[in-house]
Amino acid sequence: MSDKKIATKAFLTGEWRNLVMMNFVVPEHVLKPHLPNAVELDAFDGKCYVSFVAFHFLDTKVKGIGFPFHKDFEEINLRFYVRYPSAEGVKRGVVFISELVPKPMIAWIAKLIYQEKYSYSPINSKIEQTNQRYLTFEWGKELEHELKVETAIQVKPISKGSKEEFIFEHYWGYTSLSAFRTGEYKVEHPRWNIYPVNNFSYKIDFGKLYGEDFSFLNEMQPDSLFVAEGSEIKVYERSILK
C-alpha cells in the first residue's frame, strides 16, 4: 500500500487543554475488529491500551473561521493506539471508538469531513484550584457518567521512554472508510507537560457508552491516569491511503 500525498493545509485549529487520559490494558482481540486497513496495533511493553479521554477544546476554528457558540466545548472519547508503516517510516497514531461533544453541529461536521464516530451528548465540566487543581467532567442524557481528578498545580515534562510518552505522543489519526480504504490525518502540537495526579474517581458505564464489546471495562481497574496541560493544535485535511 502506498501513501497518497499528505495534506499540508490545516483544516482545524484551536487548543486542547486539561487532557485527562484514563488507560486500560486490553486484549488484542477486542481491538482488531476496529482496526482500519493497513495499520497495525501499537503496544507499550507488549501491552495494548485503550484510553478514555476527557478534555477542553478551545478557540476552535475551521479554515480560520470561528463559529459563534461553537468555539469552546468539551470532548469525551475512547481511543486506542496504532502504527502505520509508511514509505517515510513508521507513523504512530490513534483510532477512535467513539467521540462525544456537546454541540450537534460539531459532531455533524466531524462525521462529514473525517467520517469519525462523533455523537452529541450533554457534557458539563468544572475546574477549581486551591493548593491543587480539581477537574470534573459529567456527561450523558442525565449526566449519569462522571470523572473527577485532583492534580498538583505545577506541571512537569514527560519523561523519554515513559508510558506517558507512549500515551500522548501519537500524531496521526486513522479512520476506517471501508473494508479496504483508510483515512489518515495529521495532528500537530508541541510536546506536552503533565500535571502529577494526586487522586481520581469515576462513575462510568462503558457498556452503555460503547457497547457490549467494551462492557468488561466496568469490572477493570485503570492501569494509569495521566493529565496533560495541552497546547495549541492543528488538525490537517484528511488523505486516503491507497
C-alpha positions in Angstrom: 0.0 0.0 0.0 1.4 3.4 -0.9 0.7 6.8 0.5 -1.3 9.5 -1.2 0.3 12.9 -0.9 -0.2 14.2 2.6 -2.4 17.2 3.1 -0.4 20.3 4.0 -3.2 22.7 4.9 -4.6 22.8 8.4 -8.3 22.3 8.3 -8.9 22.9 12.0 -7.1 24.9 14.7 -7.6 25.5 18.3 -6.4 24.5 21.7 -6.6 21.2 23.5 -6.4 21.7 27.3 -6.7 19.7 30.5 -6.5 16.3 28.7 -7.3 13.5 31.1 -6.3 10.1 29.8 -7.5 7.1 31.8 -5.8 4.0 30.4 -6.8 0.3 30.4 -4.8 -2.7 29.2 -6.9 -4.7 26.8 -6.5 -8.0 24.8 -5.7 -7.5 21.1 -8.8 -9.4 20.0 -11.0 -6.6 21.4 -9.3 -4.0 19.2 -8.7 -5.9 16.0 -12.4 -5.6 14.7 -11.9 -1.8 14.9 -8.5 -1.7 13.2 -8.6 0.1 9.8 -7.0 -1.5 6.8 -3.1 -1.2 6.6 -2.5 -0.1 10.2 -1.4 -2.4 13.0 -1.8 -2.3 16.8 0.8 -0.3 18.7 1.9 -1.5 22.1 3.9 -0.4 25.2 6.0 -3.1 26.9 4.0 -5.7 24.9 0.6 -4.4 26.1 -2.2 -2.8 24.1 -4.2 0.1 25.6 -7.4 1.9 25.3 -7.7 5.4 26.7 -10.8 7.0 28.0 -10.2 10.7 27.3 -11.9 13.9 28.5 -10.6 17.4 27.6 -11.4 21.0 26.7 -11.4 22.1 23.1 -10.9 25.9 23.0 -10.8 28.7 20.4 -11.9 26.2 17.6 -11.7 27.5 14.0 -12.4 25.7 10.8 -10.3 27.0 8.0 -9.6 30.1 10.1 -13.2 30.8 10.9 -14.6 30.6 14.4 -18.4 30.0 14.7 -20.3 31.7 17.5 -21.2 29.4 20.4 -19.1 26.6 18.9 -15.6 27.7 19.7 -15.2 26.3 23.2 -16.6 22.9 24.3 -15.7 19.6 26.0 -15.0 16.3 24.3 -15.2 12.8 25.6 -13.7 9.9 23.6 -12.4 6.3 23.7 -9.3 5.6 21.6 -6.6 3.0 21.0 -3.1 3.1 19.5 -1.8 2.0 16.1 1.2 2.2 13.8 1.3 2.7 10.1 4.5 1.5 8.3 4.6 4.2 5.6 7.3 4.8 3.0 8.7 7.6 5.1 8.9 5.5 8.2 6.5 4.3 11.0 3.8 6.7 11.9 2.2 6.3 15.3 -1.4 7.2 15.5 -4.8 6.6 17.2 -8.2 5.1 16.2 -11.3 6.4 17.9 -14.1 4.0 19.1 -16.4 7.0 19.9 -16.2 10.7 20.3 -18.8 12.8 22.2 -19.3 16.6 22.0 -22.0 18.8 23.5 -22.5 20.6 20.1 -24.6 18.8 17.5 -23.1 20.9 14.6 -19.5 20.0 15.7 -20.5 16.3 15.6 -22.1 16.7 12.2 -19.1 18.5 10.7 -16.6 15.9 12.1 -18.6 13.0 10.7 -19.0 14.7 7.3 -15.3 15.7 6.8 -13.4 13.0 8.6 -16.1 10.2 8.9 -15.1 9.9 12.6 -17.6 8.4 15.1 -18.8 11.6 16.6 -22.1 11.9 18.5 -23.9 14.6 20.6 -24.1 14.3 24.3 -24.7 16.9 27.1 -21.4 17.5 28.9 -20.6 19.6 31.9 -17.2 20.4 33.3 -15.6 22.4 36.1 -12.1 23.5 37.1 -11.2 24.6 40.6 -7.8 25.5 42.1 -6.7 25.9 45.6 -3.5 24.1 46.7 -4.2 21.7 43.9 -6.3 21.5 40.7 -9.7 19.8 40.6 -11.2 18.7 37.2 -14.7 17.4 36.9 -16.5 16.1 33.8 -20.1 14.9 33.7 -21.9 13.6 30.6 -24.8 11.6 29.3 -28.5 12.3 28.9 -28.9 12.7 32.6 -25.2 13.5 33.3 -25.0 10.0 34.8 -21.4 9.5 34.0 -18.7 11.3 36.0 -14.9 11.7 36.1 -13.1 13.6 38.9 -9.4 14.2 39.0 -7.1 16.0 41.5 -3.7 17.1 40.4 -0.7 19.2 41.5 -0.6 22.8 40.3 2.9 22.7 38.7 3.5 20.8 35.6 6.5 18.6 34.8 7.9 17.4 31.4 7.1 13.9 30.1 10.0 11.5 30.6 11.5 10.0 27.5 10.6 6.3 27.0 7.8 6.5 29.7 4.2 5.3 29.4 3.1 8.9 29.5 5.1 9.5 26.3 3.5 6.5 24.6 0.0 7.6 25.5 0.4 11.3 24.5 2.9 11.1 21.6 0.8 9.9 18.7 0.4 12.4 16.0 -1.8 10.8 13.4 -5.5 9.8 13.2 -6.7 6.8 11.2 -10.3 6.1 10.2 -11.8 3.0 8.5 -13.7 4.3 5.5 -14.5 0.9 4.1 -13.0 -2.6 4.3 -10.1 -1.5 2.1 -9.9 2.3 2.4 -8.3 4.1 5.4 -8.4 7.8 6.1 -5.3 9.5 7.6 -4.9 12.9 9.1 -2.1 14.6 10.9 -2.4 16.4 14.3 0.4 18.9 15.1 1.2 20.2 18.6 4.3 20.6 20.8 5.4 18.0 23.3 3.1 18.5 26.3 3.8 18.8 30.0 1.8 16.8 32.5 0.2 17.5 35.9 1.2 15.0 38.6 -2.1 13.2 39.6 -2.9 13.0 43.3 -6.3 11.3 43.2 -9.1 10.4 40.8 -12.5 8.7 40.8 -15.1 7.9 38.2 -18.6 6.5 37.6 -18.8 5.2 34.0 -20.9 2.5 32.4 -18.7 1.5 29.5 -21.2 -1.0 28.1 -23.8 1.7 27.9 -21.4 4.1 26.2 -19.5 1.8 23.9 -21.5 -1.4 23.6 -21.1 -4.9 24.9 -17.6 -5.4 23.5 -16.3 -2.8 26.0 -18.6 -3.6 28.9 -15.8 -5.6 30.5 -14.1 -2.3 31.4 -16.7 -1.9 34.1 -15.0 -4.7 36.0 -11.4 -3.5 35.4 -9.2 -1.1 37.3 -7.4 1.5 35.2 -3.8 0.8 34.6 -3.0 4.5 34.9 -4.4 8.0 34.6 -2.5 11.0 33.2 -3.3 14.7 32.8 -1.6 16.9 30.2 -1.6 20.6 30.2 -2.2 20.8 26.5 -1.4 23.4 23.9 -2.5 25.0 20.6 -3.1 22.3 17.9 -3.6 22.0 14.2 -5.5 19.2 12.5 -4.8 18.8 8.8 -7.0 17.8 6.0 -7.6 14.1 5.5 -5.8 12.0 3.0 -6.6 8.4 1.9 -4.2 5.6 2.0 -4.0 3.6 -1.2 
